[in-house]
């Protein structure tokens, strides 16, 4: 195993070589990675399922999204790096030329979670490489073979093009060692996706260092009167429970206009019930096991707590090990965990509200701010939703899980800081310098 000091020394050495590479060289490396990655797509998807329990259909979808992430990074490099400024339009700048030029910050520490072990890693690794940085990558401990297979596909591309050794280092380190790496001055940027507790701890430790945080959420959805209840129910069901609900942007709280309640509530229950639960290797399965038994027991306990406090179960099943069937509750007290914190499991809180504005206010009454959704046929209502729902992503007539990998993604408040998405991550891993050149003397 590579020692702590070796990781840092190798990251510094590869950065010293890579930071002066051309955009053409960086783009070529990413294009080569795409070829090697695509060649092992199906085995990679199967590893995701074997290690995390993510249903194979969703795992294949994640691997496909990884290709989109790499391609979007290649495309973003076409316009990233330098921007000309019309400096000679300014008084006193006759004969001057100016541009904004981006320079790589330095070695990046990338820390990634289990729920999207491939695509969330690519959202850090590809833009860091594209910006000219080296990377120390601490992947999730729950999917070691998946992470290694992804790293091996990069290594094949790196060797093919003769890029510097140790450009991406796979670091099997403890949380304490990862913290020490983050604190080391040899690491220029920390990019973390994971728990709120760890993320805010890192931010407090590193006030002078760029830290990108994509943390948790308890995404709310507000439904107005007049929408198609059955169509929206079918769209929201997988957003709430697919992949055992282990997504930071899953639909956790749904506020339903009282005029829509009688149509939507049974339609949503039926839509969730229709999603196959069970063997994650079965292509039909949409809800597989949670990452481990302890996690399933924890979510089961929150459901039981809410019921003891007066919540009514509209749908519930019996847990079998790590497999927790979807649950839908209504009448959950607002101070209960499932109403105000992140469940990260296949549980949905469904509540009736007097009107759309009441739903917006309740949806916004959260310390989180990752994703939020609103459905309405009234454009004035949708514009109010834009103003009231404070989140990094506000989705209108779409579920909170909707994401295009080329687009920005991030949160505010307790949900994090900074945007991912290739173009935005390229900027985060770079620092801008104003370059002004006067006439020769």
Buried (B, 14 or more C-beta within 10 A) or exposed (E): EBEBEEBBBBBBBBBEBBBEBEBEBBBBBBBBBBEBBBEBBEEBBBBBBBBBBBBBBBBBBBBBBBBBBBBBBBBBBEEBBEEEBEBEEEEEBEEBBBBEEBEBBBBBBBBBBBBBBBBBBBBBBBBBBBBBBBBBBBBBEBBBBBBBBBBBBBBBBBEBEEBBEBBBBBBEBEEEBBBBBBBBEBBBBBBBBBBBEBBBBBBEEBEEBBBBBBBBBBBBBBBBBBBBBBEBBBBBBBBBBBBBBBBBBBBBBBBBBEBBBEBBBBBBBBBBBEBBBBBBBEEEBBBBBBBBBEBBBBBBEBBEBBBEEEBEEBBBBEBEEBBBBBBBBBBBBEEBBBBBBBBBBBBBBBBBBEBBBBBBBBBBEBEBBBBBBBBBEEEEBBEBBEEBBBBBBBBBBBBBBBBEBBBBBBBBBBBBBBBBBBBBBBBBBBBEEEEEEEEEE
